[in-house]
């Protein structure tokens, strides 16, 4: 599918892009090359290939689950106007 000049003008209008006359041919060529690449990728036979969660099948490096900070909740809540059972109490906003 190749885009014509009128198609690019319509796309630019919908996307609120201000393209002048000098940019239209270059933009048309760029969009046509992108669509050509999409057509080329869609023509690849992918039968029997399972999808991957990650293209490199890399495993995530995890850090040790260790406490790095001490519990300071009481100190933080000491300046709060209202708390109860370790929670901040706030006025009801939505009825």
N, C-alpha and C positions, 0 to 999 in steps of 0.2 A: 504494500500500500504506500503510494507516494503522495506526499502532500503538495498541493498547489499553493500559489501565492495567496489566493483568497482564503484558503484554509488557515494559513499561518496568520493572516490578518485577523480572522475570526478568533483564533486561539489567543492571540495577543490581546484582543479586546476583552475576552472573557477572563483572562488572567490579569487584566489591568496593567499590561506592559506597554510602555510608550516606545514603540519601535518606529524609527524614521525610515524613509525610503532606502537609505544606504544599508541599513541593517537587515532588511527583509530577505534579500537573496542569501546572505550568510546564515541567517536563522533558519530559513527553509532548508538549506543544505544540511545544517546540523541536525534538525529534527528528522529529516529523511534518513540520515546515517544512523540515528538512534533507532528509528523504526526498522531499518534494515538489520541492525544487530539483533533486535527482538525477534524478527522473522527467522534469522539464522539460528538463534537459540531455541526457538520453538520447533524447528525442523530436526533437532537432535533426538534420536531414539532413546528413550529412557525406560523402556519396558524392562522389568526385572531389577531395577535399581531402587533400593530402599532410600527414603529421604534421611538426611542426616540432621542432627540437632546443631552440629557445628561442622564447618567444612574440613577442619583438620582433625576432628575426633579427639580434641584435646580434653584432658581432664582438668577440672578446676583445682588450683592449688588452694588448700584450706589452711588457715592458721589454727593453732591450738586454741581450744575453747577455755580460756583462762580469764579470770577476773583481773582487769587492769586498773580499775578505779574502785575506791571504797564507797560504800553506801552513804550518801550525804543528804538523803531525802529530808530528814528532820531539820537540818540546817537550812535547806532551801525553802521548806514550808514554814519556817519560823516567821518569815516576813509576809506570808500570804494572809489575806484578810480572813479567809475561812477554809478550814480543812477538816476532814473526818476520815478516820481509818486509813490515813496515808494518801488520800485523794484530795484534789483541789475542788472546792465547792464554788460553783459559778451561778449567777442568776439565770433563770429560765428565759430563753430567747424566743423559742418557737412554741406556739400554743398547740 
